[in-house]
Amino acid sequence: MNKYTAACLILIAILTCSAVGADDEQALFVVHFTTGPNWDQDQPPTAQDGFQGHSSNLGHLREQGKIAFGARYGEYGMIFFASESIDAARQILDKDPGVVAGIFTYEIAPMNVFYPWRESK
């Protein structure tokens, strides 16, 4: 995955999701997931220890409004995560079953949305 493709995914995400957190004073963060030290290259994703729990956890976070957008690209995953702070986001992400099992690691960074979503007139 090159930087151009990642940048395109981010721009698409910004254009397709609303400005999460604007009304409830939550910040928006981009989270990149990569395979961790316990990822078994010989097993499909669904057979990885912690993968089902990871998928379930992301579903719950989406229902809670914490995840504004999510995508896979190549061997990576990305979510836009709404939280009151980066530390609060890390506390939630550190408990993700895939992260706990070591099949995923993540990097998180704050987003400064300068072109928020708007409805066409």
N, CA, C and O atoms as a GROMACS GRO file, in nm:
protein
  484
    1MET      N    1   0.084  -0.117   0.000
    1MET     CA    2   0.000   0.000   0.000
    1MET      C    3   0.089   0.124   0.000
    1MET      O    4   0.173   0.140   0.088
    2ASN      N    5   0.070   0.208  -0.098
    2ASN     CA    6   0.150   0.329  -0.102
    2ASN      C    7   0.076   0.447  -0.040
    2ASN      O    8  -0.043   0.438  -0.009
    3LYS      N    9   0.148   0.555  -0.021
    3LYS     CA   10   0.090   0.672   0.045
    3LYS      C   11  -0.023   0.733  -0.037
    3LYS      O   12  -0.119   0.786   0.019
    4TYR      N   13  -0.014   0.726  -0.169
    4TYR     CA   14  -0.118   0.780  -0.255
    4TYR      C   15  -0.250   0.708  -0.231
    4TYR      O   16  -0.355   0.773  -0.216
    5THR      N   17  -0.246   0.576  -0.226
    5THR     CA   18  -0.368   0.499  -0.204
    5THR      C   19  -0.426   0.528  -0.066
    5THR      O   20  -0.547   0.544  -0.051
    6ALA      N   21  -0.340   0.535   0.035
    6ALA     CA   22  -0.388   0.566   0.170
    6ALA      C   23  -0.451   0.704   0.174
    6ALA      O   24  -0.554   0.724   0.237
    7ALA      N   25  -0.388   0.801   0.108
    7ALA     CA   26  -0.444   0.936   0.105
    7ALA      C   27  -0.580   0.938   0.036
    7ALA      O   28  -0.671   1.008   0.080
    8CYS      N   29  -0.593   0.862  -0.072
    8CYS     CA   30  -0.722   0.854  -0.142
    8CYS      C   31  -0.829   0.795  -0.052
    8CYS      O   32  -0.942   0.843  -0.050
    9LEU      N   33  -0.794   0.690   0.022
    9LEU     CA   34  -0.891   0.630   0.114
    9LEU      C   35  -0.936   0.731   0.220
    9LEU      O   36  -1.054   0.737   0.254
   10ILE      N   37  -0.843   0.807   0.271
   10ILE     CA   38  -0.878   0.906   0.372
   10ILE      C   39  -0.970   1.012   0.313
   10ILE      O   40  -1.068   1.051   0.375
   11LEU      N   41  -0.939   1.059   0.193
   11LEU     CA   42  -1.025   1.160   0.130
   11LEU      C   43  -1.164   1.105   0.102
   11LEU      O   44  -1.263   1.175   0.123
   12ILE      N   45  -1.172   0.982   0.055
   12ILE     CA   46  -1.302   0.919   0.030
   12ILE      C   47  -1.380   0.910   0.161
   12ILE      O   48  -1.500   0.939   0.165
   13ALA      N   49  -1.312   0.870   0.266
   13ALA     CA   50  -1.378   0.858   0.396
   13ALA      C   51  -1.432   0.992   0.444
   13ALA      O   52  -1.543   1.000   0.495
   14ILE      N   53  -1.353   1.096   0.427
   14ILE     CA   54  -1.397   1.228   0.470
   14ILE      C   55  -1.520   1.272   0.392
   14ILE      O   56  -1.610   1.334   0.446
   15LEU      N   57  -1.522   1.239   0.263
   15LEU     CA   58  -1.635   1.278   0.180
   15LEU      C   59  -1.759   1.195   0.205
   15LEU      O   60  -1.870   1.240   0.177
   16THR      N   61  -1.743   1.074   0.258
   16THR     CA   62  -1.858   0.986   0.274
   16THR      C   63  -1.911   0.976   0.416
   16THR      O   64  -2.016   0.917   0.437
   17CYS      N   65  -1.842   1.030   0.512
   17CYS     CA   66  -1.895   1.025   0.648
   17CYS      C   67  -1.918   1.165   0.700
   17CYS      O   68  -1.849   1.260   0.660
   18SER      N   69  -2.015   1.178   0.786
   18SER     CA   70  -2.045   1.310   0.842
   18SER      C   71  -1.937   1.348   0.942
   18SER      O   72  -1.854   1.265   0.980
   19ALA      N   73  -1.938   1.470   0.982
   19ALA     CA   74  -1.839   1.520   1.077
   19ALA      C   75  -1.874   1.467   1.216
   19ALA      O   76  -1.938   1.536   1.295
   20VAL      N   77  -1.832   1.346   1.244
   20VAL     CA   78  -1.861   1.282   1.372
   20VAL      C   79  -1.797   1.362   1.484
   20VAL      O   80  -1.684   1.409   1.473
   21GLY      N   81  -1.870   1.376   1.590
   21GLY     CA   82  -1.817   1.443   1.706
   21GLY      C   83  -1.838   1.593   1.708
   21GLY      O   84  -1.812   1.658   1.809
   22ALA      N   85  -1.886   1.649   1.599
   22ALA     CA   86  -1.902   1.795   1.595
   22ALA      C   87  -2.003   1.842   1.698
   22ALA      O   88  -1.985   1.949   1.757
   23ASP      N   89  -2.108   1.766   1.722
   23ASP     CA   90  -2.213   1.809   1.813
   23ASP      C   91  -2.191   1.763   1.957
   23ASP      O   92  -2.249   1.821   2.049
   24ASP      N   93  -2.109   1.662   1.978
   24ASP     CA   94  -2.093   1.610   2.114
   24ASP      C   95  -1.951   1.627   2.167
   24ASP      O   96  -1.909   1.554   2.257
   25GLU      N   97  -1.877   1.722   2.112
   25GLU     CA   98  -1.745   1.757   2.160
   25GLU      C   99  -1.648   1.641   2.162
   25GLU      O  100  -1.564   1.633   2.252
   26GLN      N  101  -1.658   1.552   2.066
   26GLN     CA  102  -1.561   1.445   2.054
   26GLN      C  103  -1.469   1.475   1.937
   26GLN      O  104  -1.512   1.531   1.836
   27ALA      N  105  -1.344   1.437   1.952
   27ALA     CA  106  -1.246   1.454   1.845
   27ALA      C  107  -1.250   1.331   1.756
   27ALA      O  108  -1.302   1.226   1.794
   28LEU      N  109  -1.195   1.345   1.638
   28LEU     CA  110  -1.190   1.235   1.542
   28LEU      C  111  -1.044   1.194   1.524
   28LEU      O  112  -0.957   1.279   1.506
   29PHE      N  113  -1.019   1.063   1.528
   29PHE     CA  114  -0.884   1.008   1.516
   29PHE      C  115  -0.883   0.906   1.404
   29PHE      O  116  -0.982   0.837   1.380
   30VAL      N  117  -0.770   0.894   1.335
   30VAL     CA  118  -0.753   0.788   1.237
   30VAL      C  119  -0.670   0.679   1.304
   30VAL      O  120  -0.568   0.706   1.367
   31VAL      N  121  -0.716   0.555   1.290
   31VAL     CA  122  -0.649   0.440   1.349
   31VAL      C  123  -0.612   0.345   1.236
   31VAL      O  124  -0.698   0.301   1.160
   32HIS      N  125  -0.482   0.313   1.225
   32HIS     CA  126  -0.434   0.217   1.125
   32HIS      C  127  -0.399   0.088   1.198
   32HIS      O  128  -0.317   0.087   1.289
   33PHE      N  129  -0.461  -0.022   1.156
   33PHE     CA  130  -0.430  -0.154   1.210
   33PHE      C  131  -0.336  -0.227   1.116
   33PHE      O  132  -0.354  -0.224   0.994
   34THR      N  133  -0.235  -0.292   1.172
   34THR     CA  134  -0.148  -0.381   1.096
   34THR      C  135  -0.140  -0.514   1.169
   34THR      O  136  -0.176  -0.523   1.286
   35THR      N  137  -0.094  -0.616   1.099
   35THR     CA  138  -0.082  -0.746   1.164
   35THR      C  139   0.027  -0.739   1.270
   35THR      O  140   0.130  -0.673   1.253
   36GLY      N  141   0.001  -0.809   1.380
   36GLY     CA  142   0.092  -0.806   1.494
   36GLY      C  143   0.183  -0.927   1.499
   36GLY      O  144   0.183  -1.009   1.407
   37PRO      N  145   0.261  -0.940   1.605
   37PRO     CA  146   0.360  -1.047   1.617
   37PRO      C  147   0.299  -1.187   1.625
   37PRO      O  148   0.367  -1.285   1.595
   38ASN      N  149   0.174  -1.199   1.666
   38ASN     CA  150   0.111  -1.332   1.678
   38ASN      C  151   0.025  -1.369   1.558
   38ASN      O  152  -0.044  -1.470   1.561
   39TRP      N  153   0.029  -1.289   1.453
   39TRP     CA  154  -0.045  -1.322   1.331
   39TRP      C  155   0.020  -1.443   1.266
   39TRP      O  156   0.141  -1.445   1.244
   40ASP      N  157  -0.060  -1.544   1.236
   40ASP     CA  158  -0.012  -1.668   1.174
   40ASP      C  159  -0.038  -1.660   1.024
   40ASP      O  160  -0.152  -1.668   0.979
   41GLN      N  161   0.069  -1.644   0.946
   41GLN     CA  162   0.057  -1.631   0.801
   41GLN      C  163  -0.005  -1.755   0.736
   41GLN      O  164  -0.056  -1.747   0.624
   42ASP      N  165  -0.001  -1.868   0.805
   42ASP     CA  166  -0.056  -1.992   0.750
   42ASP      C  167  -0.205  -2.009   0.775
   42ASP      O  168  -0.266  -2.105   0.728
   43GLN      N  169  -0.265  -1.917   0.849
   43GLN     CA  170  -0.407  -1.927   0.882
   43GLN      C  171  -0.486  -1.813   0.816
   43GLN      O  172  -0.434  -1.702   0.804
   44PRO      N  173  -0.609  -1.840   0.775
   44PRO     CA  174  -0.692  -1.730   0.724
   44PRO      C  175  -0.730  -1.637   0.840
   44PRO      O  176  -0.723  -1.676   0.956
   45PRO      N  177  -0.771  -1.515   0.809
   45PRO     CA  178  -0.804  -1.420   0.916
   45PRO      C  179  -0.905  -1.474   1.018
   45PRO      O  180  -0.888  -1.454   1.138
   46THR      N  181  -1.009  -1.541   0.971
   46THR     CA  182  -1.112  -1.588   1.063
   46THR      C  183  -1.064  -1.697   1.157
   46THR      O  184  -1.129  -1.726   1.257
   47ALA      N  185  -0.950  -1.759   1.127
   47ALA     CA  186  -0.894  -1.863   1.213
   47ALA      C  187  -0.793  -1.807   1.313
   47ALA      O  188  -0.743  -1.881   1.398
   48GLN      N  189  -0.762  -1.679   1.304
   48GLN     CA  190  -0.665  -1.617   1.395
   48GLN      C  191  -0.726  -1.604   1.534
   48GLN      O  192  -0.843  -1.566   1.548
   49ASP      N  193  -0.648  -1.634   1.636
   49ASP     CA  194  -0.692  -1.620   1.774
   49ASP      C  195  -0.721  -1.472   1.802
   49ASP      O  196  -0.631  -1.389   1.791
   50GLY      N  197  -0.842  -1.439   1.838
   50GLY     CA  198  -0.881  -1.302   1.868
   50GLY      C  199  -0.950  -1.229   1.755
   50GLY      O  200  -1.000  -1.119   1.774
   51PHE      N  201  -0.954  -1.289   1.635
   51PHE     CA  202  -1.012  -1.219   1.520
   51PHE      C  203  -1.163  -1.201   1.533
   51PHE      O  204  -1.215  -1.092   1.507
   52GLN      N  205  -1.232  -1.306   1.574
   52GLN     CA  206  -1.378  -1.295   1.589
   52GLN      C  207  -1.414  -1.190   1.695
   52GLN      O  208  -1.507  -1.112   1.677
   53GLY      N  209  -1.340  -1.190   1.805
   53GLY     CA  210  -1.363  -1.091   1.909
   53GLY      C  211  -1.335  -0.950   1.860
   53GLY      O  212  -1.406  -0.856   1.896
   54HIS      N  213  -1.231  -0.935   1.778
   54HIS     CA  214  -1.197  -0.806   1.718
   54HIS      C  215  -1.312  -0.756   1.631
   54HIS      O  216  -1.354  -0.641   1.642
   55SER      N  217  -1.362  -0.844   1.546
   55SER     CA  218  -1.473  -0.806   1.457
   55SER      C  219  -1.597  -0.768   1.537
   55SER      O  220  -1.664  -0.670   1.506
   56SER      N  221  -1.627  -0.846   1.639
   56SER     CA  222  -1.742  -0.818   1.725
   56SER      C  223  -1.724  -0.684   1.797
   56SER      O  224  -1.818  -0.605   1.806
   57ASN      N  225  -1.604  -0.660   1.848
   57ASN     CA  226  -1.576  -0.535   1.918
   57ASN      C  227  -1.594  -0.415   1.826
   57ASN      O  228  -1.653  -0.315   1.866
   58LEU      N  229  -1.545  -0.424   1.703
   58LEU     CA  230  -1.562  -0.314   1.609
   58LEU      C  231  -1.710  -0.290   1.580
   58LEU      O  232  -1.753  -0.175   1.566
   59GLY      N  233  -1.788  -0.397   1.572
   59GLY     CA  234  -1.932  -0.383   1.552
   59GLY      C  235  -1.998  -0.309   1.667
   59GLY      O  236  -2.083  -0.222   1.645
   60HIS      N  237  -1.960  -0.343   1.790
   60HIS     CA  238  -2.015  -0.274   1.907
   60HIS      C  239  -1.975  -0.127   1.910
   60HIS      O  240  -2.056  -0.040   1.942
   61LEU      N  241  -1.850  -0.100   1.876
   61LEU     CA  242  -1.804   0.038   1.874
   61LEU      C  243  -1.877   0.119   1.767
   61LEU      O  244  -1.905   0.237   1.785
   62ARG      N  245  -1.907   0.053   1.656
   62ARG     CA  246  -1.984   0.121   1.549
   62ARG      C  247  -2.125   0.153   1.600
   62ARG      O  248  -2.174   0.264   1.579
   63GLU      N  249  -2.189   0.057   1.668
   63GLU     CA  250  -2.323   0.080   1.723
   63GLU      C  251  -2.324   0.194   1.825
   63GLU      O  252  -2.422   0.266   1.836
   64GLN      N  253  -2.214   0.210   1.898
   64GLN     CA  254  -2.203   0.316   1.999
   64GLN      C  255  -2.169   0.452   1.936
   64GLN      O  256  -2.166   0.553   2.006
   65GLY      N  257  -2.145   0.453   1.806
   65GLY     CA  258  -2.110   0.578   1.739
   65GLY      C  259  -1.964   0.615   1.750
   65GLY      O  260  -1.926   0.727   1.716
   66LYS      N  261  -1.881   0.523   1.798
   66LYS     CA  262  -1.738   0.550   1.812
   66LYS      C  263  -1.664   0.540   1.678
   66LYS      O  264  -1.564   0.608   1.657
   67ILE      N  265  -1.714   0.455   1.588
   67ILE     CA  266  -1.650   0.438   1.458
   67ILE      C  267  -1.735   0.506   1.352
   67ILE      O  268  -1.852   0.472   1.332
   68ALA      N  269  -1.674   0.604   1.286
   68ALA     CA  270  -1.743   0.678   1.181
   68ALA      C  271  -1.726   0.613   1.045
   68ALA      O  272  -1.813   0.625   0.959
   69PHE      N  273  -1.615   0.544   1.026
   69PHE     CA  274  -1.581   0.488   0.896
   69PHE      C  275  -1.477   0.380   0.919
   69PHE      O  276  -1.393   0.392   1.008
   70GLY      N  277  -1.483   0.275   0.842
   70GLY     CA  278  -1.383   0.170   0.849
   70GLY      C  279  -1.358   0.111   0.712
   70GLY      O  280  -1.449   0.103   0.629
   71ALA      N  281  -1.235   0.070   0.686
   71ALA     CA  282  -1.200   0.011   0.557
   71ALA      C  283  -1.079  -0.079   0.572
   71ALA      O  284  -0.994  -0.059   0.659
   72ARG      N  285  -1.072  -0.177   0.485
   72ARG     CA  286  -0.951  -0.258   0.470
   72ARG      C  287  -0.886  -0.216   0.339
   72ARG      O  288  -0.955  -0.187   0.241
   73TYR      N  289  -0.756  -0.213   0.338
   73TYR     CA  290  -0.683  -0.188   0.214
   73TYR      C  291  -0.554  -0.269   0.221
   73TYR      O  292  -0.472  -0.252   0.311
   74GLY      N  293  -0.538  -0.357   0.122
   74GLY     CA  294  -0.424  -0.448   0.125
   74GLY      C  295  -0.429  -0.533   0.250
   74GLY      O  296  -0.531  -0.597   0.278
   75GLU      N  297  -0.321  -0.535   0.323
   75GLU     CA  298  -0.314  -0.612   0.448
   75GLU      C  299  -0.341  -0.523   0.570
   75GLU      O  300  -0.310  -0.562   0.682
   76TYR      N  301  -0.397  -0.407   0.549
   76TYR     CA  302  -0.415  -0.310   0.656
   76TYR      C  303  -0.563  -0.282   0.680
   76TYR      O  304  -0.648  -0.314   0.597
   77GLY      N  305  -0.591  -0.221   0.793
   77GLY     CA  306  -0.725  -0.174   0.824
   77GLY      C  307  -0.716  -0.032   0.876
   77GLY      O  308  -0.614   0.009   0.931
   78MET      N  309  -0.824   0.041   0.858
   78MET     CA  310  -0.828   0.180   0.903
   78MET      C  311  -0.968   0.210   0.954
   78MET      O  312  -1.067   0.172   0.892
   79ILE      N  313  -0.975   0.279   1.067
   79ILE     CA  314  -1.103   0.329   1.116
   79ILE      C  315  -1.088   0.475   1.153
   79ILE      O  316  -0.979   0.520   1.191
   80PHE      N  317  -1.197   0.548   1.142
   80PHE     CA  318  -1.204   0.684   1.194
   80PHE      C  319  -1.281   0.672   1.325
   80PHE      O  320  -1.395   0.627   1.326
   81PHE      N  321  -1.217   0.711   1.433
   81PHE     CA  322  -1.264   0.683   1.568
   81PHE      C  323  -1.297   0.812   1.640
   81PHE      O  324  -1.213   0.903   1.646
   82ALA      N  325  -1.416   0.823   1.695
   82ALA     CA  326  -1.458   0.941   1.771
   82ALA      C  327  -1.437   0.916   1.920
   82ALA      O  328  -1.481   0.814   1.973
   83SER      N  329  -1.370   1.009   1.985
   83SER     CA  330  -1.343   0.996   2.128
   83SER      C  331  -1.316   1.134   2.187
   83SER      O  332  -1.280   1.227   2.116
   84GLU      N  333  -1.333   1.144   2.318
   84GLU     CA  334  -1.308   1.272   2.383
   84GLU      C  335  -1.160   1.308   2.387
   84GLU      O  336  -1.126   1.425   2.398
   85SER      N  337  -1.072   1.208   2.378
   85SER     CA  338  -0.928   1.234   2.377
   85SER      C  339  -0.855   1.114   2.317
   85SER      O  340  -0.911   1.005   2.305
   86ILE      N  341  -0.730   1.136   2.279
   86ILE     CA  342  -0.650   1.027   2.225
   86ILE      C  343  -0.624   0.922   2.333
   86ILE      O  344  -0.619   0.802   2.304
   87ASP      N  345  -0.606   0.966   2.457
   87ASP     CA  346  -0.584   0.870   2.566
   87ASP      C  347  -0.706   0.784   2.590
   87ASP      O  348  -0.694   0.663   2.614
   88ALA      N  349  -0.825   0.844   2.584
   88ALA     CA  350  -0.949   0.766   2.600
   88ALA      C  351  -0.964   0.667   2.485
   88ALA      O  352  -1.009   0.554   2.506
   89ALA      N  353  -0.928   0.708   2.365
   89ALA     CA  354  -0.935   0.618   2.250
   89ALA      C  355  -0.838   0.501   2.268
   89ALA      O  356  -0.874   0.386   2.242
   90ARG      N  357  -0.717   0.530   2.314
   90ARG     CA  358  -0.618   0.424   2.336
   90ARG      C  359  -0.666   0.324   2.442
   90ARG      O  360  -0.644   0.204   2.428
   91GLN      N  361  -0.731   0.374   2.546
   91GLN     CA  362  -0.782   0.284   2.651
   91GLN      C  363  -0.881   0.184   2.593
   91GLN      O  364  -0.882   0.068   2.632
   92ILE      N  365  -0.964   0.229   2.500
   92ILE     CA  366  -1.061   0.140   2.435
   92ILE      C  367  -0.991   0.045   2.339
   92ILE      O  368  -1.016  -0.075   2.341
   93LEU      N  369  -0.902   0.099   2.255
   93LEU     CA  370  -0.834   0.017   2.154
   93LEU      C  371  -0.740  -0.085   2.216
   93LEU      O  372  -0.725  -0.195   2.163
   94ASP      N  373  -0.678  -0.051   2.328
   94ASP     CA  374  -0.587  -0.145   2.394
   94ASP      C  375  -0.660  -0.268   2.447
   94ASP      O  376  -0.597  -0.371   2.471
   95LYS      N  377  -0.792  -0.260   2.464
   95LYS     CA  378  -0.871  -0.373   2.512
   95LYS      C  379  -0.931  -0.455   2.399
   95LYS      O  380  -0.996  -0.557   2.424
   96ASP      N  381  -0.909  -0.413   2.274
   96ASP     CA  382  -0.962  -0.488   2.160
   96ASP      C  383  -0.905  -0.630   2.162
   96ASP      O  384  -0.784  -0.647   2.178
   97PRO      N  385  -0.989  -0.733   2.146
   97PRO     CA  386  -0.941  -0.871   2.153
   97PRO      C  387  -0.830  -0.904   2.053
   97PRO      O  388  -0.742  -0.984   2.084
   98GLY      N  389  -0.831  -0.843   1.936
   98GLY     CA  390  -0.725  -0.867   1.838
   98GLY      C  391  -0.593  -0.806   1.881
   98GLY      O  392  -0.487  -0.863   1.856
   99VAL      N  393  -0.599  -0.690   1.944
   99VAL     CA  394  -0.479  -0.624   1.996
   99VAL      C  395  -0.426  -0.702   2.116
   99VAL      O  396  -0.306  -0.727   2.126
  100VAL      N  397  -0.516  -0.741   2.206
  100VAL     CA  398  -0.476  -0.819   2.325
  100VAL      C  399  -0.411  -0.951   2.283
  100VAL      O  400  -0.313  -0.992   2.344
  101ALA      N  401  -0.466  -1.016   2.180
  101ALA     CA  402  -0.412  -1.144   2.133
  101ALA      C  403  -0.282  -1.127   2.054
  101ALA      O  404  -0.214  -1.226   2.025
  102GLY      N  405  -0.248  -1.004   2.020
  102GLY     CA  406  -0.124  -0.980   1.946
  102GLY      C  407  -0.134  -1.006   1.797
  102GLY      O  408  -0.032  -1.010   1.728
  103ILE      N  409  -0.256  -1.024   1.745
  103ILE     CA  410  -0.268  -1.044   1.600
  103ILE      C  411  -0.274  -0.910   1.527
  103ILE      O  412  -0.255  -0.904   1.406
  104PHE      N  413  -0.302  -0.803   1.601
  104PHE     CA  414  -0.303  -0.669   1.544
  104PHE      C  415  -0.225  -0.573   1.633
  104PHE      O  416  -0.221  -0.588   1.755
  105THR      N  417  -0.165  -0.476   1.570
  105THR     CA  418  -0.112  -0.358   1.638
  105THR      C  419  -0.180  -0.239   1.571
  105THR      O  420  -0.239  -0.252   1.464
  106TYR      N  421  -0.171  -0.125   1.634
  106TYR     CA  422  -0.234  -0.007   1.574
  106TYR      C  423  -0.151   0.117   1.599
  106TYR      O  424  -0.071   0.124   1.693
  107GLU      N  425  -0.172   0.215   1.514
  107GLU     CA  426  -0.121   0.350   1.533
  107GLU      C  427  -0.241   0.443   1.527
  107GLU      O  428  -0.334   0.421   1.449
  108ILE      N  429  -0.239   0.545   1.609
  108ILE     CA  430  -0.351   0.639   1.614
  108ILE      C  431  -0.298   0.781   1.603
  108ILE      O  432  -0.192   0.814   1.658
  109ALA      N  433  -0.372   0.864   1.532
  109ALA     CA  434  -0.333   1.004   1.517
  109ALA      C  435  -0.459   1.090   1.511
  109ALA      O  436  -0.561   1.048   1.456
  110PRO      N  437  -0.452   1.211   1.567
  110PRO     CA  438  -0.567   1.300   1.559
  110PRO      C  439  -0.589   1.348   1.416
  110PRO      O  440  -0.494   1.363   1.340
  111MET      N  441  -0.714   1.370   1.382
  111MET     CA  442  -0.748   1.424   1.251
  111MET      C  443  -0.793   1.568   1.267
  111MET      O  444  -0.861   1.603   1.364
  112ASN      N  445  -0.754   1.649   1.173
  112ASN     CA  446  -0.800   1.787   1.168
  112ASN      C  447  -0.876   1.802   1.037
  112ASN      O  448  -0.818   1.834   0.934
  113VAL      N  449  -1.006   1.778   1.043
  113VAL     CA  450  -1.088   1.780   0.923
  113VAL      C  451  -1.107   1.924   0.879
  113VAL      O  452  -1.166   2.005   0.950
  114PHE      N  453  -1.055   1.956   0.761
  114PHE     CA  454  -1.068   2.092   0.710
  114PHE      C  455  -1.171   2.104   0.600
  114PHE      O  456  -1.207   2.215   0.562
  115TYR      N  457  -1.220   1.992   0.548
  115TYR     CA  458  -1.331   1.990   0.454
  115TYR      C  459  -1.436   1.894   0.505
  115TYR      O  460  -1.444   1.780   0.458
  116PRO      N  461  -1.518   1.936   0.601
  116PRO     CA  462  -1.619   1.844   0.655
  116PRO      C  463  -1.727   1.815   0.553
  116PRO      O  464  -1.746   1.887   0.455
  117TRP      N  465  -1.796   1.708   0.579
  117TRP     CA  466  -1.907   1.665   0.493
  117TRP      C  467  -2.014   1.772   0.493
  117TRP      O  468  -2.043   1.834   0.596
  118ARG      N  469  -2.073   1.794   0.377
  118ARG     CA  470  -2.189   1.883   0.370
  118ARG      C  471  -2.282   1.831   0.262
  118ARG      O  472  -2.238   1.770   0.164
  119GLU      N  473  -2.408   1.856   0.281
  119GLU     CA  474  -2.508   1.814   0.184
  119GLU      C  475  -2.501   1.903   0.061
  119GLU      O  476  -2.475   2.023   0.071
  120SER      N  477  -2.525   1.843  -0.056
  120SER     CA  478  -2.531   1.922  -0.180
  120SER      C  479  -2.656   2.008  -0.179
  120SER      O  480  -2.760   1.967  -0.128
  121LYS      N  481  -2.645   2.125  -0.236
  121LYS     CA  482  -2.761   2.216  -0.240
  121LYS      C  483  -2.831   2.206  -0.373
  121LYS      O  484  -2.930   2.275  -0.396
   0.00000   0.00000   0.00000
